Amino acid sequence: MRLSSLLFPLGIRPERDVEIRGIAEDSRKVEPDYLFFAYQGTASDGNLYVKEALKRGAAALFTDSPETYSLFSGKLPVFLTRKPRRDLAVLSARFFGNPERELSLLGVTGTNGKTTTAYLLFHGLNRLGEAAGIVGTVEWGTENCRFPSDRTTPSPTVFFKQLAFLKERGVKWVACEVSSHGLELERLYGVKFKGAIFTNLTPEHLDFHKTMFDYFAAKEKLFFSSDVSLFNLDDRWGELLYYFRPLFKKVATYGTSGEFRIERFGTENFVPVSYGGKSYRVETSLKGFFNFYNVTAAFSLLTLLGFPPEELQTVFKGVKVPGRLEEVVPGVFVDYAHTPDALKKVLKALRPLTKGKLTVVFGCGGDRDKEKRAPMGKIASHLADKVIVTTDNPRSEPPRSIIEDILSGVEEREKVEVIPDRREAIEEALRKKREGDVVLIAGKGHETYQQFKDRTVYFSDREVVEEFYGRKRDS
């Protein structure tokens, strides 16, 4: 694409027109004839890497630095911007042919439940005969062709490329997990959503957002760009969003007191939902009372979008979500729960399924939300019969330091064992498991790695369980 054509949405006419073969904000990903975006990020300043980008063949440059602009102006087309993230989103969309304009996007945001709800929408739409894709934490792609994801809401240079891929393969609907980082950093700037769901809000990412109100304000941005907004009325932040409903287009609610009302919680394989004076039995294979909310959210949004609720009663049956209360073998579950609220919910969900003892294996990530560690230790020791504290993704922090933070919240120390090596911790829990016991391995879910200070290693909770029982069968 010619630079002049690429810049048309910004109303910029370059003095020198060049061919642009790609866009990058990471100098390591620059190739010949790329447009490079250099700006101050949350962790580093892209302006420090302009020379590297030029060596790799960058043909044009956007920068938020007057110094960089002055230094390179005249050497190649250089543009000074005060809003680099917005410009990056606009130009990325333009470069890939604005695929978002021809797709019906469904956004799901909140602290917990995003992945499960997005999967329900994705599979539900495909079972209705609608061509649907997904972009989320675990993976992105179509029903028959999916790829691992690097982050929940990717960079605009990746996101719009993914949408273009989906459009080319005939997709009409895309279920998108939308993160607070993605919203705050304007990765989805200018994108319109057909529908959006707010699941809940509990403390997380406060190392980035600083306060819960900042976290809430980031999530709220999604609904200004949505035709239909659906809020969980059982969550106090969902109530606050509903209070602000005049700011949004069409608004509906779900929960035990919402327009889409969960009639009761139980252990049946269906969620009883009432709407419009009628009752529906929405079938599901997902366990846990919190999944009643996820199923109801997906059912509600699709109903609001015009799909007959009678048909929606069966489309979620059998849907499984990687790493979300995933039963690897009978009585052994892997779950992504990595916040106090999520850990509490999943342990409460497993208690009715536990005839013997309930054991939880978990740790906390390094360089993230230190204030959640002690509460997670307290919750685990209160709700489980046995707790094994181990490592998660320590990153740059000493693993022992993270473990001590967790232990500081424990009030029933006799229940707790510390095994820093995650594989050893999981295998110890499995060795001690008896008939009727349940083991929860929490924190990493679908992830297939562990991040340490000096390395990232392959690691899968699910595979550790499968290997353990494989060896047990062989012996």
HUSULVEN-V835646 format. One record per pair of residues at least 12 apart in sequence whose C-alpha atoms are under 7 Angstrom apart, sorted by sequence separation. I is the first residue (numbers start at 1). J is the second residue. If there is no record, write none. Layout:
I_J, I_J
//
This chain:
21_33, 22_34, 23_35, 24_36, 25_37, 38_50, 122_134, 137_149, 261_273, 262_274, 270_282, 271_283, 323_335, 324_336, 448_460, 4_17, 20_33, 21_34, 22_35, 23_36, 24_37, 25_38, 136_149, 260_273, 261_274, 270_283, 299_312, 323_336, 390_403, 447_460, 3_17, 19_33, 20_34, 66_80, 137_151, 260_274, 261_275, 269_283, 270_284, 389_403, 2_17, 3_18, 20_35, 65_80, 137_152, 260_275, 269_284, 2_18, 3_19, 60_76, 61_77, 62_78, 63_79, 64_80, 136_152, 259_275, 269_285, 2_19, 3_20, 59_76, 60_77, 61_78, 62_79, 63_80, 64_81, 136_153, 1_19, 2_20, 60_78, 61_79, 62_80, 63_81, 64_82, 1_20, 62_81, 1_21, 64_84, 233_253, 47_68, 115_136, 228_249, 229_250, 230_251, 231_252, 232_253, 233_254, 234_255, 271_292, 27_49, 36_58, 115_137, 227_249, 228_250, 229_251, 230_252, 231_253, 232_254, 233_255, 234_256, 30_53, 34_57, 35_58, 227_250, 228_251, 229_252, 230_253, 231_254, 232_255, 32_56, 33_57, 34_58, 35_59, 36_60, 37_61, 38_62, 39_63, 142_166, 153_177, 224_248, 233_257, 265_289, 360_384, 27_52, 31_56, 32_57, 33_58, 34_59, 35_60, 36_61, 37_62, 38_63, 39_64, 141_166, 152_177, 153_178, 223_248, 233_258, 359_384, 27_53, 30_56, 31_57, 32_58, 33_59, 34_60, 35_61, 36_62, 37_63, 38_64, 152_178, 153_179, 338_364, 358_384, 359_385, 360_386, 361_387, 362_388, 363_389, 31_58, 152_179, 196_223, 358_385, 359_386, 360_387, 361_388, 362_389, 363_390, 364_391, 365_392, 366_393, 30_58, 357_385, 358_386, 359_387, 360_388, 361_389, 362_390, 363_391, 364_392, 365_393, 366_394, 367_395, 387_415, 388_416, 389_417, 390_418, 153_182, 361_390, 363_392, 365_394, 366_395, 367_396, 377_406, 381_410, 386_415, 387_416, 388_417, 389_418, 390_419, 391_420, 196_226, 283_313, 366_396, 367_397, 376_406, 377_407, 385_415, 386_416, 387_417, 388_418, 389_419, 390_420, 391_421, 156_187, 195_226, 282_313, 283_314, 366_397, 374_405, 378_409, 381_412, 388_419, 390_421, 391_422, 155_187, 156_188, 193_225, 194_226, 195_227, 196_228, 197_229, 198_230, 199_231, 200_232, 281_313, 282_314, 284_316, 285_317, 340_372, 373_405, 374_406, 377_409, 378_410, 390_422, 133_166, 192_225, 193_226, 194_227, 195_228, 196_229, 197_230, 198_231, 199_232, 280_313, 283_316, 284_317, 285_318, 339_372, 373_406, 374_407, 377_410, 378_411, 184_218, 192_226, 193_227, 194_228, 195_229, 196_230, 197_231, 198_232, 283_317, 284_318, 285_319, 374_408, 375_409, 381_415, 180_215, 183_218, 200_235, 340_375, 344_379, 374_409, 390_425, 183_219, 201_237, 340_376, 347_383, 366_402, 200_237, 388_425, 133_171, 180_218, 183_221, 200_238, 255_293, 364_402, 131_170, 132_171, 180_219, 131_171, 132_172, 133_173, 134_174, 135_175, 136_176, 137_177, 198_238, 260_300, 131_172, 132_173, 133_174, 134_175, 135_176, 136_177, 423_464, 427_468, 131_173, 132_174, 133_175, 134_176, 135_177, 254_297, 39_84, 392_443, 122_175, 121_175, 290_345, 395_451, 396_452, 118_175, 393_450, 394_451, 395_452, 396_453, 118_176, 288_346, 392_450, 393_451, 394_452, 395_453, 118_177, 393_452, 289_349, 16_77, 99_160, 288_349, 115_177, 100_163, 114_177, 92_156, 96_160, 99_163, 361_425, 92_157, 96_161, 99_164, 361_426, 89_156, 93_160, 88_156, 92_160, 96_164, 99_167, 104_172, 105_173, 106_174, 107_175, 108_176, 109_177, 23_92, 103_172, 104_173, 105_174, 106_175, 107_176, 108_177, 109_178, 103_173, 104_174, 105_175, 106_176, 107_177, 108_178, 109_179, 105_176, 107_178, 230_301, 358_437, 359_438, 360_439, 361_440, 362_441, 356_436, 357_437, 358_438, 359_439, 360_440, 361_441, 362_442, 363_443, 355_436, 356_437, 357_438, 358_439, 359_440, 360_441, 361_442, 362_443, 354_436, 355_437, 354_437, 7_91, 354_438, 6_91, 107_193, 113_199, 106_193, 112_199, 6_94, 105_193, 106_194, 107_195, 108_196, 109_197, 110_198, 112_200, 6_95, 104_193, 105_194, 106_195, 107_196, 108_197, 109_198, 110_199, 111_200, 104_194, 105_195, 106_196, 107_197, 108_198, 109_199, 110_200, 111_201, 100_191, 110_201, 111_202, 89_187, 89_188, 85_185, 86_186, 89_189, 85_186, 85_187, 86_189, 338_442, 337_442, 338_443, 331_437, 332_438, 333_439, 334_440, 335_441, 336_442, 337_443, 331_438, 332_439, 333_440, 334_441, 335_442, 336_443, 331_439, 332_440, 333_441, 334_442, 335_443, 336_444, 335_444, 336_445, 109_219, 335_445, 336_446, 334_445, 324_445, 323_445, 323_446, 322_446, 334_461, 334_462, 24_157, 23_157, 328_462, 204_339, 202_341, 207_368, 207_369, 206_369, 205_369, 204_369, 117_294, 121_298, 116_294, 117_295, 120_298, 113_294, 117_298, 127_315, 124_315, 124_316, 120_316, 120_319, 119_321, 116_321, 112_342, 138_446
//
